[in-house]
Amino acid sequence: MRLVDHLDKGASLDPDAPCLVCDGETSTYAEVQQLSGRIAAALVADGVAPGDKVAILSANDPTAFTCVFGISRAGAVWCPVNPRNEAAENRELLDLFGCSVLFFQASFAPLVDAIRGALPQLRTVVCLDGDPEWARRLDEFLASGGAEPVDRDSGDDLALIVGTGGTTGTPKGVMLTGTTIETMTAVTLMSYPWPERGGRPTYLALAPLTHAAGVLCFPVLCLGGSIVIMRSPDVGGFLDHVERYRVTHTFLPPTLIYMVLDHPSLPERDLSSLQCFWYGAAPMSVSRLEDALTRIGPVMAQLFGQTEAPMMISTMAPEDHFEPDGSVARARLSSAGRPSPLVTVAIMAEDGTLLPRGERGEIVIRGSLVMRGYLDNEAATAEASRYGWHHTGDIGYLDEDRFLFIVDRAKDMVITGGFNVYSTEVEQALMAHPAVADSAVIGLPDDKWGERLTAVLTLRPGTSLDPAELKSFVKARIGSVKTPKQVEIWEDLPRSKVGKVLKTEIKKYILDLEPGR
């Protein structure tokens, strides 16, 4: 199943139904289909062959999202680019992907202009909403494709490639197939509440469409539902949209859910239309989740996945948050739900032995939700699929009721505000400062961010350092998301006998000093 087939399925139910809604303007399924066909025709006229890579660099925008379907309809491969990355990181990813065409919003023109000269395979850049002299305008690009829309199959199931950093800072391209997304769609439709047969969901997308909020659109499209797009995060606007459009489904990372809970107008808001409010992409405070179940409603729904196995490794429907008597199942709220219907989940020891219920080990999975592999990286692919299972890199256990609990991240990845941050990359940026002798980056529990990126460092003899100045130094190199929110300066770092920094001891020491944790 191609990505565009989800759109076409919805259109078959009612081509005149609202599909994409943004800033009060609505595009029907037929209109989105037509525009996607014209985009496909223009890509083919530009020389895009089946299987070629086409990137999109944009904030939330209906035209940019329609380009996803145009890319798919042309038989090409969608490469989403995170607009929050620094220029160097996006240049490295686009070069890795081998993208020949890039769609972008005018607000990112300086970034595109800075990297396009270093991308020899990138022959065409198309501005969706502006007119830089070095780029093609969208209307001009569409005109080059002629009047007849194009719809072709590449003959390959590869649908999209998503960039992910590594623990060494080297990016990898995760290859996801149409079957992967179809599996994710099927699990979503099986595992969560939806309008009764014939009813159409309304999905509100505030979180970035380049991440979880985007792929959650596909099951909505299959039901002929409408997708309401918010261009930028605005909690008050989010609540306005839920009321105005009678939203049934939405997704937010915990950081934004906390902002919803703290919004002064929440008690007066009518959220009765909500059936499913997904949360994920970062650990959520149990106390704040309990608060959400009371103040937002019994509609909270967890999902757990990763780029290599998107969204639905395990699921926790709204009813799973409660005991049969209607009381909150508090002990269960810290879990990641149960393994989803089309995914086999196990816990593995380092030697490949599968462990019994209750024992901790690495979470491994099997099924068609798993990626094809890493683009042009056989070694990393083989490492991730040892013993015939996909290795998530997360440490956890399954309890007697088959609920999955995640207790640690084997690769020291920190999830802050819904974004993955790899500690080694941050440590490298810290070490570039002339006063820093050594560093360790960890994630600490945080009610706002899920995990608070924290740096502990030692200084070179005879030097001093202002933490605020260090944060500015790191931000200029790798961006605000990857800049530590807390900086600790120690005389030394705890180490093992072989000299490895013991991050677990660092974390324990800091948490022991923090009251209330």
One Martini backbone bead per residue (centre of mass of N, CA, C, O) as a GRO file, in nm:
protein
  517
    1MET     BB    1   0.092   0.039   0.027
    2ARG     BB    2   0.068   0.350  -0.043
    3LEU     BB    3   0.046   0.656   0.079
    4VAL     BB    4  -0.179   0.754  -0.130
    5ASP     BB    5  -0.392   0.528  -0.066
    6HIS     BB    6  -0.512   0.666   0.182
    7LEU     BB    7  -0.637   0.900   0.031
    8ASP     BB    8  -0.802   0.733  -0.180
    9LYS     BB    9  -0.980   0.593   0.023
   10GLY     BB   10  -1.120   0.845   0.131
   11ALA     BB   11  -1.226   0.943  -0.149
   12SER     BB   12  -1.414   0.690  -0.200
   13LEU     BB   13  -1.627   0.782   0.018
   14ASP     BB   14  -1.576   1.121  -0.026
   15PRO     BB   15  -1.464   1.371  -0.232
   16ASP     BB   16  -1.624   1.623  -0.070
   17ALA     BB   17  -1.475   1.594   0.175
   18PRO     BB   18  -1.294   1.695   0.424
   19CYS     BB   19  -0.936   1.699   0.465
   20LEU     BB   20  -0.793   1.991   0.474
   21VAL     BB   21  -0.729   2.216   0.755
   22CYS     BB   22  -0.647   2.578   0.742
   23ASP     BB   23  -0.714   2.884   0.844
   24GLY     BB   24  -1.029   2.814   0.750
   25GLU     BB   25  -0.936   2.626   0.518
   26THR     BB   26  -1.065   2.394   0.264
   27SER     BB   27  -0.984   2.063   0.149
   28THR     BB   28  -1.069   1.827  -0.045
   29TYR     BB   29  -1.014   1.521  -0.159
   30ALA     BB   30  -1.020   1.600  -0.459
   31GLU     BB   31  -0.817   1.837  -0.434
   32VAL     BB   32  -0.579   1.676  -0.323
   33GLN     BB   33  -0.560   1.479  -0.552
   34GLN     BB   34  -0.511   1.680  -0.781
   35LEU     BB   35  -0.251   1.809  -0.666
   36SER     BB   36  -0.087   1.547  -0.643
   37GLY     BB   37  -0.092   1.490  -0.950
   38ARG     BB   38   0.061   1.750  -1.033
   39ILE     BB   39   0.314   1.697  -0.874
   40ALA     BB   40   0.383   1.431  -1.013
   41ALA     BB   41   0.407   1.545  -1.300
   42ALA     BB   42   0.639   1.744  -1.234
   43LEU     BB   43   0.843   1.534  -1.141
   44VAL     BB   44   0.855   1.377  -1.405
   45ALA     BB   45   0.936   1.624  -1.583
   46ASP     BB   46   1.209   1.657  -1.401
   47GLY     BB   47   1.317   1.334  -1.379
   48VAL     BB   48   1.169   1.158  -1.187
   49ALA     BB   49   1.217   0.845  -1.068
   50PRO     BB   50   1.167   0.557  -0.957
   51GLY     BB   51   1.297   0.590  -0.620
   52ASP     BB   52   1.340   0.865  -0.580
   53LYS     BB   53   1.446   1.144  -0.387
   54VAL     BB   54   1.222   1.352  -0.181
   55ALA     BB   55   1.208   1.660  -0.017
   56ILE     BB   56   1.085   1.816   0.300
   57LEU     BB   57   1.085   2.168   0.415
   58SER     BB   58   0.858   2.212   0.688
   59ALA     BB   59   0.608   2.321   0.830
   60ASN     BB   60   0.298   2.324   0.900
   61ASP     BB   61   0.130   2.229   0.587
   62PRO     BB   62  -0.088   2.149   0.334
   63THR     BB   63   0.097   2.159   0.086
   64ALA     BB   64   0.328   1.992   0.197
   65PHE     BB   65   0.150   1.740   0.255
   66THR     BB   66   0.066   1.698  -0.041
   67CYS     BB   67   0.353   1.629  -0.143
   68VAL     BB   68   0.360   1.345  -0.031
   69PHE     BB   69   0.150   1.235  -0.243
   70GLY     BB   70   0.303   1.321  -0.494
   71ILE     BB   71   0.552   1.149  -0.448
   72SER     BB   72   0.404   0.878  -0.435
   73ARG     BB   73   0.261   0.905  -0.720
   74ALA     BB   74   0.558   0.911  -0.864
   75GLY     BB   75   0.735   0.677  -0.710
   76ALA     BB   76   0.865   0.806  -0.477
   77VAL     BB   77   1.066   0.926  -0.195
   78TRP     BB   78   1.014   1.031   0.122
   79CYS     BB   79   1.200   1.315   0.288
   80PRO     BB   80   1.200   1.421   0.589
   81VAL     BB   81   1.272   1.749   0.730
   82ASN     BB   82   1.398   1.901   1.003
   83PRO     BB   83   1.369   2.240   1.086
   84ARG     BB   84   1.546   2.216   1.370
   85ASN     BB   85   1.785   2.175   1.231
   86GLU     BB   86   2.082   2.219   1.134
   87ALA     BB   87   2.238   2.274   0.842
   88ALA     BB   88   2.454   2.048   0.855
   89GLU     BB   89   2.258   1.813   0.913
   90ASN     BB   90   2.081   1.846   0.657
   91ARG     BB   91   2.305   1.812   0.455
   92GLU     BB   92   2.385   1.525   0.541
   93LEU     BB   93   2.109   1.393   0.488
   94LEU     BB   94   2.066   1.472   0.186
   95ASP     BB   95   2.323   1.328   0.096
   96LEU     BB   96   2.249   1.046   0.194
   97PHE     BB   97   1.977   1.025   0.029
   98GLY     BB   98   1.994   1.165  -0.263
   99CYS     BB   99   1.849   1.421  -0.335
  100SER     BB  100   1.683   1.590  -0.620
  101VAL     BB  101   1.443   1.715  -0.447
  102LEU     BB  102   1.316   2.033  -0.296
  103PHE     BB  103   1.084   2.126  -0.064
  104PHE     BB  104   1.003   2.470   0.052
  105GLN     BB  105   0.995   2.722   0.270
  106ALA     BB  106   1.071   3.054   0.286
  107SER     BB  107   1.172   3.053   0.590
  108PHE     BB  108   1.416   2.837   0.476
  109ALA     BB  109   1.603   2.975   0.264
  110PRO     BB  110   1.875   3.020   0.413
  111LEU     BB  111   1.931   2.721   0.459
  112VAL     BB  112   1.922   2.625   0.165
  113ASP     BB  113   2.137   2.821   0.054
  114ALA     BB  114   2.371   2.707   0.244
  115ILE     BB  115   2.352   2.385   0.115
  116ARG     BB  116   2.308   2.342  -0.200
  117GLY     BB  117   2.614   2.355  -0.301
  118ALA     BB  118   2.672   2.066  -0.127
  119LEU     BB  119   2.449   1.921  -0.342
  120PRO     BB  120   2.490   1.754  -0.632
  121GLN     BB  121   2.199   1.595  -0.652
  122LEU     BB  122   2.062   1.874  -0.629
  123ARG     BB  123   1.855   2.019  -0.894
  124THR     BB  124   1.577   2.091  -0.726
  125VAL     BB  125   1.406   2.387  -0.605
  126VAL     BB  126   1.094   2.442  -0.418
  127CYS     BB  127   0.881   2.704  -0.349
  128LEU     BB  128   0.573   2.721  -0.182
  129ASP     BB  129   0.572   3.064  -0.071
  130GLY     BB  130   0.786   3.189  -0.289
  131ASP     BB  131   1.081   3.392  -0.460
  132PRO     BB  132   1.357   3.289  -0.504
  133GLU     BB  133   1.596   3.325  -0.751
  134TRP     BB  134   1.711   3.008  -0.701
  135ALA     BB  135   1.406   2.921  -0.729
  136ARG     BB  136   1.112   2.755  -0.770
  137ARG     BB  137   0.799   2.796  -0.821
  138LEU     BB  138   0.518   2.624  -0.778
  139ASP     BB  139   0.352   2.716  -1.026
  140GLU     BB  140   0.580   2.662  -1.227
  141PHE     BB  141   0.622   2.365  -1.164
  142LEU     BB  142   0.332   2.270  -1.230
  143ALA     BB  143   0.325   2.368  -1.530
  144SER     BB  144   0.549   2.160  -1.631
  145GLY     BB  145   0.337   1.900  -1.610
  146GLY     BB  146   0.071   1.984  -1.691
  147ALA     BB  147  -0.271   1.867  -1.695
  148GLU     BB  148  -0.188   1.574  -1.639
  149PRO     BB  149  -0.197   1.346  -1.421
  150VAL     BB  150  -0.005   1.132  -1.206
  151ASP     BB  151   0.010   0.754  -1.172
  152ARG     BB  152   0.262   0.561  -1.008
  153ASP     BB  153   0.458   0.271  -0.970
  154SER     BB  154   0.775   0.168  -0.858
  155GLY     BB  155   0.796  -0.152  -0.750
  156ASP     BB  156   0.851  -0.041  -0.460
  157ASP     BB  157   0.801  -0.026  -0.100
  158LEU     BB  158   0.945   0.228  -0.066
  159ALA     BB  159   0.842   0.540   0.104
  160LEU     BB  160   1.058   0.625   0.340
  161ILE     BB  161   1.311   0.852   0.484
  162VAL     BB  162   1.459   0.872   0.808
  163GLY     BB  163   1.630   1.064   1.015
  164THR     BB  164   1.906   0.961   1.235
  165GLY     BB  165   2.087   0.965   1.492
  166GLY     BB  166   2.376   0.875   1.656
  167THR     BB  167   2.594   0.806   1.913
  168THR     BB  168   2.821   0.944   1.712
  169GLY     BB  169   2.647   1.153   1.516
  170THR     BB  170   2.577   0.968   1.286
  171PRO     BB  171   2.373   0.948   1.036
  172LYS     BB  172   2.062   0.785   0.956
  173GLY     BB  173   1.860   0.588   0.728
  174VAL     BB  174   1.526   0.508   0.756
  175MET     BB  175   1.358   0.239   0.607
  176LEU     BB  176   1.026   0.274   0.493
  177THR     BB  177   0.741   0.108   0.415
  178GLY     BB  178   0.427   0.058   0.314
  179THR     BB  179   0.387  -0.180   0.509
  180THR     BB  180   0.462  -0.034   0.765
  181ILE     BB  181   0.231   0.181   0.750
  182GLU     BB  182  -0.001  -0.022   0.726
  183THR     BB  183   0.047  -0.152   0.998
  184MET     BB  184   0.016   0.101   1.168
  185THR     BB  185  -0.272   0.157   1.076
  186ALA     BB  186  -0.402  -0.108   1.168
  187VAL     BB  187  -0.332  -0.084   1.468
  188THR     BB  188  -0.477   0.183   1.518
  189LEU     BB  189  -0.764   0.078   1.433
  190MET     BB  190  -0.763  -0.161   1.655
  191SER     BB  191  -0.665   0.004   1.942
  192TYR     BB  192  -0.876   0.242   1.901
  193PRO     BB  193  -1.103   0.476   1.910
  194TRP     BB  194  -1.394   0.528   1.694
  195PRO     BB  195  -1.620   0.600   1.505
  196GLU     BB  196  -1.881   0.487   1.403
  197ARG     BB  197  -1.991   0.344   1.148
  198GLY     BB  198  -1.944   0.614   0.911
  199GLY     BB  199  -1.774   0.784   1.071
  200ARG     BB  200  -1.579   1.091   1.112
  201PRO     BB  201  -1.285   1.195   1.183
  202THR     BB  202  -1.101   1.448   1.382
  203TYR     BB  203  -0.775   1.575   1.329
  204LEU     BB  204  -0.522   1.725   1.535
  205ALA     BB  205  -0.230   1.910   1.411
  206LEU     BB  206   0.045   2.036   1.601
  207ALA     BB  207   0.251   1.864   1.570
  208PRO     BB  208   0.487   1.755   1.377
  209LEU     BB  209   0.461   1.612   1.052
  210THR     BB  210   0.761   1.482   1.068
  211HIS     BB  211   0.628   1.310   1.283
  212ALA     BB  212   0.383   1.160   1.450
  213ALA     BB  213   0.153   1.347   1.339
  214GLY     BB  214   0.177   1.244   1.044
  215VAL     BB  215   0.128   0.926   1.056
  216LEU     BB  216  -0.160   0.962   1.198
  217CYS     BB  217  -0.314   1.041   0.932
  218PHE     BB  218  -0.364   0.770   0.779
  219PRO     BB  219  -0.607   0.645   0.936
  220VAL     BB  220  -0.790   0.891   0.891
  221LEU     BB  221  -0.803   0.872   0.582
  222CYS     BB  222  -0.931   0.582   0.564
  223LEU     BB  223  -1.205   0.723   0.704
  224GLY     BB  224  -1.253   1.018   0.585
  225GLY     BB  225  -1.115   1.229   0.741
  226SER     BB  226  -1.011   1.516   0.911
  227ILE     BB  227  -0.735   1.761   0.892
  228VAL     BB  228  -0.614   1.972   1.139
  229ILE     BB  229  -0.391   2.246   1.092
  230MET     BB  230  -0.116   2.364   1.275
  231ARG     BB  231   0.157   2.575   1.235
  232SER     BB  232   0.176   2.628   1.553
  233PRO     BB  233   0.238   2.636   1.878
  234ASP     BB  234  -0.087   2.668   2.064
  235VAL     BB  235  -0.274   2.615   2.328
  236GLY     BB  236  -0.516   2.799   2.288
  237GLY     BB  237  -0.560   2.713   1.992
  238PHE     BB  238  -0.607   2.418   2.049
  239LEU     BB  239  -0.868   2.455   2.214
  240ASP     BB  240  -1.022   2.602   1.995
  241HIS     BB  241  -1.014   2.370   1.785
  242VAL     BB  242  -1.161   2.153   1.942
  243GLU     BB  243  -1.426   2.311   1.955
  244ARG     BB  244  -1.476   2.406   1.658
  245TYR     BB  245  -1.416   2.094   1.521
  246ARG     BB  246  -1.473   1.850   1.691
  247VAL     BB  247  -1.247   1.682   1.806
  248THR     BB  248  -1.138   1.330   1.830
  249HIS     BB  249  -0.822   1.355   1.749
  250THR     BB  250  -0.489   1.350   1.908
  251PHE     BB  251  -0.141   1.481   1.942
  252LEU     BB  252   0.099   1.486   2.223
  253PRO     BB  253   0.345   1.570   2.399
  254PRO     BB  254   0.390   1.609   2.729
  255THR     BB  255   0.477   1.905   2.732
  256LEU     BB  256   0.202   2.007   2.604
  257ILE     BB  257   0.009   1.882   2.805
  258TYR     BB  258   0.101   2.053   3.043
  259MET     BB  259   0.008   2.319   2.915
  260VAL     BB  260  -0.288   2.247   2.906
  261LEU     BB  261  -0.324   2.199   3.214
  262ASP     BB  262  -0.215   2.513   3.272
  263HIS     BB  263  -0.445   2.641   3.141
  264PRO     BB  264  -0.681   2.872   3.245
  265SER     BB  265  -0.926   2.769   3.033
  266LEU     BB  266  -0.984   2.462   3.070
  267PRO     BB  267  -1.247   2.448   3.256
  268GLU     BB  268  -1.427   2.596   3.008
  269ARG     BB  269  -1.391   2.367   2.818
  270ASP     BB  270  -1.502   2.177   2.528
  271LEU     BB  271  -1.402   1.815   2.516
  272SER     BB  272  -1.636   1.602   2.429
  273SER     BB  273  -1.527   1.501   2.138
  274LEU     BB  274  -1.318   1.333   2.259
  275GLN     BB  275  -1.165   0.993   2.213
  276CYS     BB  276  -0.841   1.052   2.139
  277PHE     BB  277  -0.538   1.114   2.335
  278TRP     BB  278  -0.231   1.116   2.240
  279TYR     BB  279   0.073   0.984   2.390
  280GLY     BB  280   0.432   1.055   2.343
  281ALA     BB  281   0.798   1.053   2.287
  282ALA     BB  282   0.778   1.054   2.611
  283PRO     BB  283   0.785   1.066   2.924
  284MET     BB  284   0.521   1.049   3.173
  285SER     BB  285   0.377   1.175   3.428
  286VAL     BB  286   0.168   1.024   3.643
  287SER     BB  287   0.036   1.269   3.779
  288ARG     BB  288  -0.034   1.415   3.509
  289LEU     BB  289  -0.205   1.187   3.393
  290GLU     BB  290  -0.419   1.187   3.610
  291ASP     BB  291  -0.503   1.478   3.556
  292ALA     BB  292  -0.591   1.430   3.260
  293LEU     BB  293  -0.818   1.219   3.318
  294THR     BB  294  -0.988   1.443   3.467
  295ARG     BB  295  -0.961   1.725   3.288
  296ILE     BB  296  -0.991   1.599   2.995
  297GLY     BB  297  -1.029   1.280   3.019
  298PRO     BB  298  -1.108   0.933   2.927
  299VAL     BB  299  -0.880   0.965   2.647
  300MET     BB  300  -0.616   0.857   2.702
  301ALA     BB  301  -0.335   0.753   2.473
  302GLN     BB  302  -0.088   0.530   2.428
  303LEU     BB  303   0.242   0.526   2.263
  304PHE     BB  304   0.501   0.298   2.122
  305GLY     BB  305   0.808   0.388   1.954
  306GLN     BB  306   1.009   0.420   1.654
  307THR     BB  307   1.157   0.489   1.370
  308GLU     BB  308   1.202   0.169   1.308
  309ALA     BB  309   0.899   0.149   1.468
  310PRO     BB  310   0.622   0.304   1.424
  311MET     BB  311   0.438   0.386   1.728
  312MET     BB  312   0.324   0.043   1.750
  313ILE     BB  313   0.450  -0.158   1.960
  314SER     BB  314   0.265  -0.018   2.177
  315THR     BB  315  -0.057  -0.005   2.356
  316MET     BB  316  -0.297   0.243   2.519
  317ALA     BB  317  -0.597   0.261   2.588
  318PRO     BB  318  -0.820   0.430   2.765
  319GLU     BB  319  -0.930   0.177   2.931
  320ASP     BB  320  -0.637   0.092   3.044
  321HIS     BB  321  -0.641   0.329   3.276
  322PHE     BB  322  -0.856   0.128   3.406
  323GLU     BB  323  -1.053  -0.025   3.611
  324PRO     BB  324  -1.343  -0.204   3.629
  325ASP     BB  325  -1.453   0.020   3.854
  326GLY     BB  326  -1.311   0.309   3.734
  327SER     BB  327  -1.046   0.327   3.841
  328VAL     BB  328  -0.730   0.414   3.852
  329ALA     BB  329  -0.441   0.253   3.705
  330ARG     BB  330  -0.160   0.345   3.843
  331ALA     BB  331   0.051   0.112   3.794
  332ARG     BB  332   0.003   0.131   3.469
  333LEU     BB  333   0.093   0.431   3.384
  334SER     BB  334   0.416   0.349   3.354
  335SER     BB  335   0.353   0.219   3.104
  336ALA     BB  336   0.340   0.110   2.738
  337GLY     BB  337   0.161  -0.116   2.740
  338ARG     BB  338   0.073  -0.335   2.494
  339PRO     BB  339   0.134  -0.531   2.260
  340SER     BB  340   0.065  -0.526   1.950
  341PRO     BB  341  -0.106  -0.728   1.727
  342LEU     BB  342   0.151  -0.706   1.488
  343VAL     BB  343   0.355  -0.747   1.740
  344THR     BB  344   0.651  -0.891   1.860
  345VAL     BB  345   0.744  -0.911   2.205
  346ALA     BB  346   1.065  -0.905   2.374
  347ILE     BB  347   1.313  -1.023   2.610
  348MET     BB  348   1.673  -0.967   2.603
  349ALA     BB  349   1.969  -1.087   2.628
  350GLU     BB  350   2.296  -1.050   2.532
  351ASP     BB  351   2.293  -1.369   2.415
  352GLY     BB  352   1.974  -1.402   2.301
  353THR     BB  353   1.800  -1.459   2.532
  354LEU     BB  354   1.485  -1.521   2.637
  355LEU     BB  355   1.287  -1.375   2.875
  356PRO     BB  356   1.095  -1.370   3.131
  357ARG     BB  357   0.869  -1.256   3.316
  358GLY     BB  358   1.010  -0.965   3.487
  359GLU     BB  359   1.259  -0.949   3.324
  360ARG     BB  360   1.545  -0.773   3.235
  361GLY     BB  361   1.592  -0.616   2.908
  362GLU     BB  362   1.585  -0.607   2.583
  363ILE     BB  363   1.385  -0.469   2.350
  364VAL     BB  364   1.223  -0.684   2.115
  365ILE     BB  365   1.125  -0.728   1.762
  366ARG     BB  366   0.850  -0.833   1.539
  367GLY     BB  367   0.762  -0.741   1.206
  368SER     BB  368   0.612  -0.516   0.968
  369LEU     BB  369   0.700  -0.254   1.140
  370VAL     BB  370   0.977  -0.295   1.050
  371MET     BB  371   1.229  -0.199   0.902
  372ARG     BB  372   1.442  -0.257   0.640
  373GLY     BB  373   1.672  -0.033   0.708
  374TYR     BB  374   1.978   0.111   0.653
  375LEU     BB  375   2.105   0.330   0.451
  376ASP     BB  376   2.399   0.221   0.343
  377ASN     BB  377   2.406   0.018   0.632
  378GLU     BB  378   2.483  -0.293   0.709
  379ALA     BB  379   2.603  -0.288   0.993
  380ALA     BB  380   2.365  -0.149   1.141
  381THR     BB  381   2.153  -0.352   1.055
  382ALA     BB  382   2.282  -0.603   1.184
  383GLU     BB  383   2.289  -0.492   1.474
  384ALA     BB  384   1.964  -0.447   1.490
  385SER     BB  385   1.926  -0.784   1.390
  386ARG     BB  386   1.992  -0.967   1.605
  387TYR     BB  387   1.871  -1.291   1.625
  388GLY     BB  388   1.608  -1.194   1.445
  389TRP     BB  389   1.584  -0.909   1.588
  390HIS     BB  390   1.473  -0.607   1.685
  391HIS     BB  391   1.661  -0.346   1.834
  392THR     BB  392   1.574  -0.076   2.043
  393GLY     BB  393   1.767   0.002   2.311
  394ASP     BB  394   1.568  -0.087   2.532
  395ILE     BB  395   1.485  -0.123   2.872
  396GLY     BB  396   1.282  -0.404   3.000
  397TYR     BB  397   0.945  -0.533   3.082
  398LEU     BB  398   0.712  -0.798   3.142
  399ASP     BB  399   0.428  -0.859   3.278
  400GLU     BB  400   0.169  -1.073   3.361
  401ASP     BB  401  -0.026  -0.873   3.168
  402ARG     BB  402   0.166  -0.761   2.926
  403PHE     BB  403   0.305  -0.517   3.028
  404LEU     BB  404   0.516  -0.253   2.930
  405PHE     BB  405   0.839  -0.167   3.067
  406ILE     BB  406   1.046   0.121   3.082
  407VAL     BB  407   1.382   0.177   3.235
  408ASP     BB  408   1.581   0.223   2.982
  409ARG     BB  409   1.866   0.340   2.780
  410ALA     BB  410   2.120   0.188   2.621
  411LYS     BB  411   2.213   0.462   2.433
  412ASP     BB  412   2.170   0.743   2.583
  413MET     BB  413   1.900   0.850   2.513
  414VAL     BB  414   1.724   1.161   2.491
  415ILE     BB  415   1.388   1.269   2.574
  416THR     BB  416   1.299   1.605   2.475
  417GLY     BB  417   1.003   1.729   2.392
  418GLY     BB  418   0.994   1.474   2.168
  419PHE     BB  419   1.310   1.461   2.129
  420ASN     BB  420   1.597   1.324   2.003
  421VAL     BB  421   1.896   1.286   2.207
  422TYR     BB  422   2.244   1.251   2.174
  423SER     BB  423   2.498   1.258   2.395
  424THR     BB  424   2.756   1.261   2.220
  425GLU     BB  425   2.695   1.517   2.058
  426VAL     BB  426   2.694   1.704   2.304
  427GLU     BB  427   2.977   1.635   2.412
  428GLN     BB  428   3.127   1.740   2.166
  429ALA     BB  429   3.036   2.036   2.198
  430LEU     BB  430   3.154   2.078   2.480
  431MET     BB  431   3.457   1.995   2.408
  432ALA     BB  432   3.503   2.255   2.221
  433HIS     BB  433   3.555   2.394   2.470
  434PRO     BB  434   3.841   2.522   2.623
  435ALA     BB  435   3.740   2.454   2.937
  436VAL     BB  436   3.676   2.156   2.867
  437ALA     BB  437   3.764   1.827   2.969
  438ASP     BB  438   3.483   1.689   3.053
  439SER     BB  439   3.182   1.478   2.980
  440ALA     BB  440   2.825   1.433   3.072
  441VAL     BB  441   2.513   1.311   2.938
  442ILE     BB  442   2.178   1.344   3.067
  443GLY     BB  443   1.857   1.232   3.187
  444LEU     BB  444   1.602   1.398   3.367
  445PRO     BB  445   1.336   1.424   3.532
  446ASP     BB  446   1.050   1.612   3.386
  447ASP     BB  447   0.747   1.778   3.385
  448LYS     BB  448   0.790   1.926   3.102
  449TRP     BB  449   1.016   1.745   2.915
  450GLY     BB  450   1.049   1.453   3.063
  451GLU     BB  451   1.355   1.536   2.989
  452ARG     BB  452   1.654   1.671   3.124
  453LEU     BB  453   1.915   1.817   2.991
  454THR     BB  454   2.236   1.710   3.128
  455ALA     BB  455   2.549   1.857   3.232
  456VAL     BB  456   2.865   1.709   3.322
  457LEU     BB  457   3.172   1.876   3.427
  458THR     BB  458   3.511   1.939   3.355
  459LEU     BB  459   3.798   2.136   3.403
  460ARG     BB  460   4.054   2.307   3.321
  461PRO     BB  461   4.324   2.423   3.431
  462GLY     BB  462   4.269   2.762   3.515
  463THR     BB  463   3.958   2.758   3.471
  464SER     BB  464   3.644   2.906   3.373
  465LEU     BB  465   3.264   2.892   3.387
  466ASP     BB  466   2.969   2.993   3.233
  467PRO     BB  467   2.679   2.832   3.179
  468ALA     BB  468   2.546   3.037   2.986
  469GLU     BB  469   2.782   3.046   2.784
  470LEU     BB  470   2.778   2.744   2.716
  471LYS     BB  471   2.494   2.731   2.599
  472SER     BB  472   2.550   2.924   2.364
  473PHE     BB  473   2.774   2.754   2.239
  474VAL     BB  474   2.597   2.502   2.177
  475LYS     BB  475   2.362   2.631   2.022
  476ALA     BB  476   2.541   2.731   1.776
  477ARG     BB  477   2.603   2.420   1.688
  478ILE     BB  478   2.311   2.229   1.764
  479GLY     BB  479   2.096   2.374   1.914
  480SER     BB  480   1.837   2.398   2.143
  481VAL     BB  481   1.748   2.099   2.187
  482LYS     BB  482   2.074   2.016   2.252
  483THR     BB  483   2.069   2.200   2.499
  484PRO     BB  484   2.139   2.227   2.807
  485LYS     BB  485   1.944   2.305   3.102
  486GLN     BB  486   2.180   2.170   3.274
  487VAL     BB  487   2.478   2.267   3.467
  488GLU     BB  488   2.758   2.081   3.590
  489ILE     BB  489   3.045   2.131   3.811
  490TRP     BB  490   3.315   1.914   3.853
  491GLU     BB  491   3.610   1.764   3.957
  492ASP     BB  492   3.479   1.476   3.888
  493LEU     BB  493   3.424   1.155   3.737
  494PRO     BB  494   3.279   0.867   3.742
  495ARG     BB  495   3.447   0.543   3.717
  496SER     BB  496   3.560   0.275   3.590
  497LYS     BB  497   3.823   0.057   3.563
  498VAL     BB  498   3.834   0.142   3.237
  499GLY     BB  499   3.723   0.465   3.233
  500LYS     BB  500   3.422   0.475   3.242
  501VAL     BB  501   3.156   0.659   3.257
  502LEU     BB  502   2.907   0.677   3.524
  503LYS     BB  503   2.589   0.770   3.469
  504THR     BB  504   2.422   0.637   3.693
  505GLU     BB  505   2.571   0.784   3.926
  506ILE     BB  506   2.510   1.069   3.842
  507LYS     BB  507   2.205   1.051   3.853
  508LYS     BB  508   2.174   0.960   4.146
  509TYR     BB  509   2.313   1.200   4.282
  510ILE     BB  510   2.123   1.425   4.181
  511LEU     BB  511   1.852   1.302   4.279
  512ASP     BB  512   1.932   1.299   4.585
  513LEU     BB  513   1.943   1.626   4.589
  514GLU     BB  514   1.647   1.627   4.499
  515PRO     BB  515   1.362   1.725   4.596
  516GLY     BB  516   1.092   1.491   4.546
  517ARG     BB  517   1.268   1.219   4.411
   0.00000   0.00000   0.00000
